[in-house]
Amino acid sequence: MTVAAVICEFNPFHNGHKYLIDKIKSEYADCVIAIMSGSFVQRGDVAIVDKYERAKAALQNGCDLVVELPTVYAVSSAEFFSKGGVSIAKALNADMLCFGAENDNISILKDIADAFSNEHFIFAIKEQMENGDYYAKAVSTIVSKHLSKEHADILNGANNTLGIEYIKALKNTGIRPVAIKRTGVSHDSSDTSDDIASATHIRSLIKENKSYEDFTKFNAKYHADIKNLETAILYKLRLLSKEQIENLPDVNEGLHNRIFDACRKSNSLEELYDNLKTKRYTLARLRRIVICALLDITKEYLANDAKYIRVLAMNDSGARVIKNCNKLPIVAKVKSDYNKLTEDAKVQFDVDVRASEVFSLAVKDKPNIQNDFCAQIIKQ
């Protein structure tokens, strides 16, 4: 059985995701593992609905196994998001890692990934930033100079950029990277193409109570909104000392001072981000830092790979993958399996539990969202 892994969010699962899974199944692999973000996602936001509903949709639409990407990686930069996902793919003995990309020329993506392993290349980027460029612009300038403008243009695609991080993380794992060209609309686009729309556009339709059924088979019976956590987030930030803020992931270059001051003069998240934004700090980065503060995620959490595999959904093929995994402990029945984890693994898993509890506060209509210790594996 050939096994392909997909690191994903399915926020929510839509027709573009269905296209990707069907393509993998028809051309590359017999079995698809989805390594999926849980309660919070990489853009620094709550997921639109809980991880169980999203895992169920993935299982019903071609995935054979859905496991949770631990929260500490799910709300991290692309580098650590990739490293966390790849460490799980490796533990599950995946043969390949498949990902959607604006450009499916794997050799060009590999060229850029290789360049990032060169210390002279990294030094050149730092030097460019010291001359006044923000990170993305500095990278584009140096890639264009050291490789080509064609390579630099690749960086304009959000999925290409993430794909490059996957390729970097896959080195020496024996897992083959497979880029599959995206179809329909671009990442985060508000445009639609036939029955394809971006997850961003679908989330907007869900929140505005507008029709979205043409673009997804997923039925959102409720939705979560970060605005419902606004007061809690500002309260938590104001509790933190400058030293504690400095110890949050991705906080450097004096950003902790800026956050310390901004949270005290901001009365909403929108105001907070307006007070924090500069060319140097992207909005996504600031959102992730804020979520890490809310969930007590510090830099230390990113020092290691994933410590366990949390199963959310599976069919018979997925069960065979789990049976053949002996590299990480499996968390299937949380109540009993939690006690078998090492202390380090429990610390990492506790963040997932915390994230689920906080997620439930982001849902205004208060549906019966499952507790991690009570939830059952979804089977097909």
C-alpha positions as CSV (number, residue, x, y, z in Angstrom):
1,M,0.0,0.0,0.0
2,T,1.4,3.3,-1.1
3,V,0.8,6.1,1.5
4,A,0.7,9.8,0.8
5,A,0.5,12.4,3.6
6,V,-1.1,15.8,3.3
7,I,-0.5,18.6,5.8
8,C,-3.7,20.6,5.9
9,E,-6.3,22.6,7.7
10,F,-9.5,21.9,5.8
11,N,-10.9,25.1,7.1
12,P,-13.4,24.1,5.9
13,F,-13.0,21.1,3.5
14,H,-14.0,22.2,0.0
15,N,-14.1,21.2,-3.6
16,G,-10.5,22.3,-4.1
17,H,-9.4,19.9,-1.4
18,K,-11.6,17.2,-2.9
19,Y,-9.8,17.7,-6.2
20,L,-6.4,17.4,-4.5
21,I,-7.4,14.1,-2.7
22,D,-8.9,12.6,-5.8
23,K,-5.8,13.5,-7.8
24,I,-3.5,11.8,-5.3
25,K,-5.7,8.7,-5.2
26,S,-5.9,8.4,-9.0
27,E,-2.2,9.1,-9.8
28,Y,0.1,8.6,-6.8
29,A,-1.1,6.6,-3.7
30,D,-3.6,4.1,-2.4
31,C,-4.0,5.7,1.0
32,V,-4.1,9.4,2.0
33,I,-3.2,10.6,5.5
34,A,-4.4,14.1,6.5
35,I,-2.3,15.7,9.1
36,M,-4.8,18.4,10.1
37,S,-4.7,21.5,12.3
38,G,-7.1,21.3,15.2
39,S,-8.8,24.1,17.0
40,F,-6.6,26.9,15.8
41,V,-5.0,27.5,12.4
42,Q,-1.8,28.9,10.9
43,R,-3.1,32.3,10.0
44,G,-3.6,33.0,13.7
45,D,-7.3,32.4,14.0
46,V,-9.8,29.9,15.4
47,A,-10.9,27.2,12.9
48,I,-14.3,27.9,11.4
49,V,-15.7,24.7,13.0
50,D,-14.3,22.1,15.4
51,K,-11.7,19.5,14.3
52,Y,-14.1,16.6,14.6
53,E,-16.5,18.0,12.0
54,R,-13.6,18.8,9.7
55,A,-12.1,15.4,10.1
56,K,-15.4,13.7,9.4
57,A,-15.7,15.7,6.1
58,A,-12.2,14.7,5.1
59,L,-12.9,11.0,5.8
60,Q,-16.1,11.2,3.8
61,N,-14.3,12.7,0.8
62,G,-11.4,10.4,0.3
63,C,-9.0,10.7,3.2
64,D,-8.2,7.3,4.9
65,L,-6.8,8.7,8.1
66,V,-7.0,12.1,9.8
67,V,-4.6,12.9,12.6
68,E,-4.2,16.2,14.4
69,L,-1.3,18.4,13.9
70,P,-0.4,19.5,17.4
71,T,-1.5,23.0,18.2
72,V,2.1,24.2,18.9
73,Y,2.9,23.6,15.2
74,A,-0.5,24.5,13.8
75,V,-0.1,28.1,15.0
76,S,3.6,28.5,14.1
77,S,5.5,30.0,11.2
78,A,5.6,28.0,7.9
79,E,9.0,26.5,9.0
80,F,7.7,24.9,12.2
81,F,4.2,24.2,10.7
82,S,6.1,22.1,8.1
83,K,8.5,20.5,10.5
84,G,5.8,19.4,12.9
85,G,3.7,17.9,10.0
86,V,6.7,16.2,8.4
87,S,7.7,14.6,11.8
88,I,4.2,13.0,11.9
89,A,4.3,11.9,8.3
90,K,7.7,10.2,8.9
91,A,6.4,8.5,12.0
92,L,3.5,7.1,10.0
93,N,5.8,5.8,7.3
94,A,4.4,7.9,4.5
95,D,6.0,7.3,1.1
96,M,5.4,10.8,-0.1
97,L,4.1,14.2,1.0
98,C,1.7,15.8,-1.5
99,F,0.8,19.5,-1.5
100,G,-1.0,22.0,-3.7
101,A,1.1,24.7,-5.3
102,E,0.8,27.5,-7.8
103,N,3.7,26.0,-9.6
104,D,4.2,22.2,-9.8
105,N,7.8,22.3,-11.1
106,I,9.3,20.4,-8.2
107,S,12.9,21.1,-9.4
108,I,12.5,24.9,-9.1
109,L,11.0,24.5,-5.7
110,K,13.9,22.2,-4.7
111,D,16.4,24.8,-6.0
112,I,15.0,27.4,-3.6
113,A,14.8,24.9,-0.7
114,D,18.5,24.0,-1.3
115,A,19.5,27.7,-1.3
116,F,18.0,28.1,2.2
117,S,20.4,25.5,3.4
118,N,23.4,27.6,2.3
119,E,24.8,29.8,5.0
120,H,26.0,32.4,2.5
121,F,22.5,32.7,1.1
122,I,21.0,33.2,4.6
123,F,23.7,35.8,5.5
124,A,22.9,37.7,2.3
125,I,19.2,37.9,3.3
126,K,20.1,39.2,6.7
127,E,22.4,41.8,5.1
128,Q,19.6,42.9,2.8
129,M,17.2,43.3,5.8
130,E,19.9,45.4,7.6
131,N,19.7,47.7,4.5
132,G,16.0,48.3,5.2
133,D,14.1,45.5,3.4
134,Y,11.5,43.5,5.3
135,Y,11.9,39.7,5.2
136,A,9.7,38.8,2.2
137,K,11.3,41.5,0.0
138,A,14.8,40.6,1.1
139,V,14.3,37.0,0.2
140,S,12.8,37.8,-3.2
141,T,15.8,40.1,-3.9
142,I,18.4,37.6,-2.9
143,V,16.7,34.7,-4.7
144,S,16.5,36.8,-7.9
145,K,20.2,37.6,-7.5
146,H,21.5,34.1,-6.6
147,L,19.1,32.0,-8.7
148,S,16.9,33.8,-11.2
149,K,13.9,36.1,-11.5
150,E,11.8,33.0,-12.4
151,H,12.7,31.5,-9.0
152,A,11.9,34.8,-7.2
153,D,8.5,35.0,-8.9
154,I,7.7,31.5,-7.5
155,L,7.8,33.1,-4.0
156,N,4.7,35.2,-4.9
157,G,2.5,32.1,-4.5
158,A,1.6,31.4,-0.8
159,N,1.3,27.7,-1.5
160,N,4.7,27.6,-3.3
161,T,6.3,29.2,-0.2
162,L,4.8,26.6,2.1
163,G,5.8,23.9,-0.4
164,I,9.4,25.1,-0.2
165,E,9.3,24.7,3.6
166,Y,7.9,21.2,3.2
167,I,10.8,20.3,0.9
168,K,13.3,21.7,3.4
169,A,11.7,19.7,6.3
170,L,11.6,16.5,4.1
171,K,15.4,16.4,3.7
172,N,16.9,13.1,4.9
173,T,13.5,11.6,5.7
174,G,13.2,9.4,2.6
175,I,9.7,10.9,1.9
176,R,9.2,12.2,-1.6
177,P,7.7,15.7,-2.1
178,V,5.0,15.8,-4.8
179,A,3.6,19.2,-5.9
180,I,0.2,19.2,-7.5
181,K,-0.9,22.3,-9.4
182,R,-3.7,24.2,-7.8
183,T,-6.8,24.6,-9.9
184,G,-9.5,27.3,-9.9
185,V,-8.8,30.3,-7.8
186,S,-5.8,31.7,-6.0
187,H,-5.1,31.4,-2.2
188,D,-7.3,33.8,-0.2
189,S,-9.1,35.0,-3.3
190,S,-12.6,36.3,-3.1
191,D,-13.2,35.2,-6.7
192,T,-14.8,31.9,-7.7
193,S,-14.3,29.6,-10.6
194,D,-17.2,27.2,-11.4
195,D,-17.5,25.2,-8.2
196,I,-14.2,26.2,-6.7
197,A,-13.7,29.0,-4.1
198,S,-10.9,29.7,-1.6
199,A,-11.4,28.6,2.0
200,T,-11.2,32.3,2.9
201,H,-14.2,33.1,0.7
202,I,-16.2,30.2,2.0
203,R,-15.5,31.2,5.6
204,S,-16.8,34.7,4.8
205,L,-20.0,33.2,3.3
206,I,-20.5,31.1,6.3
207,K,-20.1,34.0,8.7
208,E,-22.4,36.2,6.6
209,N,-25.0,33.4,6.5
210,K,-24.9,33.3,2.7
211,S,-25.1,30.3,0.4
212,Y,-21.8,28.4,0.1
213,E,-23.1,24.9,-0.9
214,D,-21.8,25.2,-4.5
215,F,-18.2,25.2,-3.3
216,T,-18.2,22.5,-0.6
217,K,-20.2,19.5,0.5
218,F,-19.4,20.6,4.1
219,N,-22.4,21.7,6.2
220,A,-21.4,24.2,8.9
221,K,-24.1,23.9,11.5
222,Y,-22.4,26.7,13.5
223,H,-19.2,28.7,13.3
224,A,-16.5,30.0,15.6
225,D,-15.3,33.6,15.5
226,I,-12.1,35.0,17.0
227,K,-14.1,38.2,18.0
228,N,-15.8,36.2,20.7
229,L,-12.3,35.8,22.3
230,E,-11.4,39.4,22.0
231,T,-11.7,40.4,25.7
232,A,-10.0,37.2,26.9
233,I,-7.0,37.8,24.5
234,L,-6.5,41.4,25.5
235,Y,-6.8,40.4,29.2
236,K,-4.2,37.7,28.8
237,L,-1.8,39.9,27.0
238,R,-2.0,42.6,29.7
239,L,-1.2,39.9,32.3
240,L,2.1,39.1,30.6
241,S,5.4,40.7,31.6
242,K,7.8,42.0,28.9
243,E,10.0,38.9,29.6
244,Q,7.1,36.6,29.1
245,I,6.1,38.2,25.8
246,E,9.7,38.0,24.6
247,N,9.6,34.2,25.2
248,L,6.6,33.8,22.8
249,P,7.5,32.1,19.4
250,D,8.6,34.5,16.6
251,V,9.1,37.5,19.0
252,N,12.5,39.2,18.5
253,E,14.1,42.5,17.6
254,G,12.3,44.3,20.5
255,L,8.8,43.3,19.3
256,H,7.9,42.4,22.9
257,N,8.1,46.1,23.9
258,R,5.8,47.0,21.1
259,I,3.3,44.3,22.1
260,F,3.5,45.3,25.8
261,D,2.6,48.9,25.0
262,A,0.0,48.2,22.3
263,C,-2.2,45.8,24.3
264,R,-2.6,48.5,27.0
265,K,-3.9,51.1,24.6
266,S,-6.0,48.8,22.4
267,N,-9.7,47.9,23.1
268,S,-10.2,45.5,20.3
269,L,-8.1,43.0,18.2
270,E,-8.4,45.3,15.2
271,E,-7.0,48.2,17.2
272,L,-4.3,46.0,18.6
273,Y,-3.1,44.9,15.1
274,D,-3.3,48.4,13.8
275,N,-1.0,49.5,16.6
276,L,1.4,46.7,15.9
277,K,1.6,46.4,12.1
278,T,4.7,47.5,10.3
279,K,6.3,46.4,7.0
280,R,8.6,44.2,9.1
281,Y,5.8,42.3,10.9
282,T,3.1,40.7,8.8
283,L,-0.4,40.5,10.2
284,A,-0.4,36.7,10.1
285,R,2.8,36.7,12.2
286,L,1.3,39.0,14.8
287,R,-1.9,37.0,14.9
288,R,0.0,33.8,15.6
289,I,2.0,35.5,18.4
290,V,-1.3,36.6,20.0
291,I,-2.7,33.1,19.8
292,C,0.5,31.7,21.4
293,A,0.1,34.2,24.2
294,L,-3.5,33.1,24.7
295,L,-2.6,29.4,24.8
296,D,0.6,29.7,26.8
297,I,2.8,28.5,24.0
298,T,6.5,29.6,24.4
299,K,9.6,29.2,22.3
300,E,10.5,26.0,24.2
301,Y,7.5,24.1,22.7
302,L,9.1,24.3,19.2
303,A,12.4,22.8,20.2
304,N,11.2,19.2,19.5
305,D,9.3,17.2,17.0
306,A,5.8,15.8,17.6
307,K,5.6,13.5,20.6
308,Y,2.4,11.6,19.8
309,I,-0.1,10.9,17.0
310,R,-3.7,11.9,17.9
311,V,-6.2,10.0,15.7
312,L,-9.4,11.9,14.8
313,A,-10.9,9.7,12.0
314,M,-10.0,6.6,10.0
315,N,-11.3,3.8,7.7
316,D,-9.8,0.3,7.3
317,S,-6.8,1.5,5.3
318,G,-6.1,4.2,7.9
319,A,-6.3,1.6,10.6
320,R,-3.6,-0.4,8.8
321,V,-1.3,2.7,8.8
322,I,-1.8,3.2,12.5
323,K,-1.2,-0.5,13.2
324,N,2.2,-0.3,11.4
325,C,3.3,2.8,13.3
326,N,5.7,2.1,16.1
327,K,7.7,5.3,16.2
328,L,5.3,7.5,18.2
329,P,2.6,6.7,20.8
330,I,-0.9,6.6,19.4
331,V,-3.6,8.6,21.1
332,A,-6.9,7.0,20.1
333,K,-8.9,6.8,23.3
334,V,-7.7,9.9,25.1
335,K,-8.9,8.9,28.5
336,S,-6.7,5.8,28.6
337,D,-3.9,6.7,26.1
338,Y,-3.1,10.0,27.8
339,N,-1.7,8.3,30.9
340,K,0.7,6.2,28.7
341,L,2.4,9.4,27.3
342,T,5.7,10.6,28.5
343,E,5.7,13.8,30.6
344,D,7.1,15.8,27.6
345,A,4.3,14.4,25.4
346,K,1.7,15.3,28.0
347,V,2.9,18.9,28.1
348,Q,2.5,19.1,24.3
349,F,-0.9,17.3,24.3
350,D,-2.1,19.6,27.1
351,V,-1.9,22.5,24.7
352,D,-4.3,20.7,22.3
353,V,-6.7,20.2,25.2
354,R,-6.4,23.8,26.2
355,A,-7.0,24.9,22.6
356,S,-10.2,22.9,22.4
357,E,-11.5,24.4,25.6
358,V,-10.8,27.9,24.4
359,F,-12.2,27.2,21.0
360,S,-15.6,26.4,22.5
361,L,-15.7,30.0,23.9
362,A,-15.3,31.3,20.4
363,V,-18.7,29.7,19.4
364,K,-21.6,32.0,20.2
365,D,-24.4,29.6,19.7
366,K,-22.8,27.1,22.1
367,P,-23.4,23.7,20.3
368,N,-22.3,20.5,22.0
369,I,-18.6,20.7,21.1
370,Q,-16.8,17.5,22.1
371,N,-14.3,17.5,24.9
372,D,-10.9,15.9,24.0
373,F,-11.3,13.3,26.7
374,C,-14.8,12.3,25.7
375,A,-14.5,12.4,21.9
376,Q,-14.7,9.1,19.9
377,I,-12.7,8.3,16.8
378,I,-14.8,8.9,13.7
379,K,-14.8,5.7,11.7
380,Q,-16.1,4.7,8.2
